[in-house]
Amino acid sequence: VQLQACGGGLVQAGGSLGLSCAVSGSTVNIKNMGWYRQAPGKERELVALVNNGGSTNYLDNVKGRFTISRDNAKNVVYLQMNSLEPEDTAVYFCYADDYVLGTTFSYWGQGTLVTVSS
């Protein structure tokens, strides 16, 4: 399974950015898709996750500002980020997992930098 993320960049506070991530390879058992982020000096944290049934899970401080969605036919996950804050500055990592024969396998895309200026 390979993940290819697109998007990110520099935006002013209050602005918007969109991220997308295409999952390829053996995707038939993909369950969760989503995004993590890691700011300088901080641990990686879950930003948003969507499962193959469409249920979503968000980091508390992005609720109402970020929206995750996925296109199961295309195996693409999106993250729309609105009302961005300087605290959202981080490297964002695309994530997917699958469940095969009782084991969960996690996959990561390359990070994409999101910088929010004040």
C-alpha positions in Angstrom: 0.0 0.0 0.0 1.4 3.4 -1.0 0.1 6.8 0.0 0.7 10.0 -2.0 -0.3 13.2 -0.4 -0.8 16.5 -2.1 -1.5 20.0 -0.9 -0.2 22.1 1.9 1.8 25.3 1.7 1.7 28.7 3.3 -1.4 30.5 4.3 -2.4 33.4 6.5 -4.3 32.9 9.7 -8.0 32.6 8.9 -7.3 31.2 5.5 -8.0 27.8 4.1 -6.1 24.9 2.6 -7.0 21.5 1.3 -5.0 18.3 1.4 -5.6 15.1 -0.5 -4.0 11.7 -0.3 -4.3 8.9 -2.9 -3.9 5.3 -1.7 -2.7 2.8 -4.1 -1.7 -0.9 -4.1 -3.6 -3.5 -2.2 -6.5 -1.3 -1.1 -9.3 -3.8 -0.8 -9.0 -4.1 3.0 -8.3 -0.5 3.8 -10.4 0.5 6.8 -9.4 3.9 8.2 -7.9 6.8 6.3 -6.9 10.1 7.7 -4.4 12.6 8.8 -1.9 13.1 11.5 0.3 16.1 12.1 3.6 16.8 13.9 4.6 20.3 14.9 8.2 21.1 15.8 9.2 19.7 19.2 5.8 18.0 19.6 4.6 14.5 19.2 2.6 13.3 16.2 -1.1 13.7 16.8 -4.3 12.5 15.1 -6.0 15.3 13.3 -8.9 13.5 11.6 -9.9 9.9 10.7 -12.6 8.5 8.6 -13.5 4.8 8.4 -14.8 2.8 5.5 -18.3 3.4 6.8 -18.0 7.1 6.8 -17.7 7.7 10.5 -15.3 10.4 11.4 -13.1 11.3 14.4 -11.5 14.7 14.9 -8.9 16.3 17.2 -10.9 18.5 19.5 -9.3 21.8 18.5 -10.0 21.3 14.8 -13.7 20.4 15.1 -15.8 22.8 13.2 -12.8 24.0 11.2 -11.5 20.9 9.4 -13.5 18.4 7.4 -12.3 15.0 6.4 -13.9 13.0 3.6 -13.0 10.1 1.4 -13.8 8.7 -2.0 -13.9 5.0 -1.7 -14.1 4.4 -5.4 -10.9 6.4 -5.9 -9.2 5.5 -2.6 -8.6 9.2 -1.9 -8.9 11.0 1.4 -9.3 14.7 1.7 -8.8 17.2 4.5 -10.4 20.6 4.1 -8.9 23.1 6.6 -10.7 26.4 7.2 -10.1 29.1 9.7 -6.5 28.1 10.0 -4.6 29.2 13.0 -0.8 29.5 13.5 -1.1 26.6 15.9 -2.1 24.4 13.0 1.4 24.8 11.6 2.9 21.3 11.3 3.9 18.6 8.9 0.7 16.7 8.0 1.0 13.0 7.3 -1.5 10.9 5.4 -2.5 7.6 7.1 -4.3 4.5 6.2 -4.7 1.1 7.8 -6.1 -2.3 6.9 -7.1 -5.4 8.8 -5.9 -8.6 7.4 -6.1 -12.0 9.1 -6.5 -10.5 12.5 -3.7 -7.9 12.2 -3.9 -4.2 11.7 -1.2 -2.8 9.3 -0.6 1.0 9.3 0.7 2.9 6.3 2.0 6.4 6.1 2.5 8.9 3.3 5.2 11.5 3.1 4.6 14.5 5.1 3.4 17.8 3.7 4.2 21.1 5.4 1.4 23.4 6.3 2.5 26.8 7.6 0.0 29.3 8.9 1.3 32.8 9.4 -0.1 35.2 11.9 
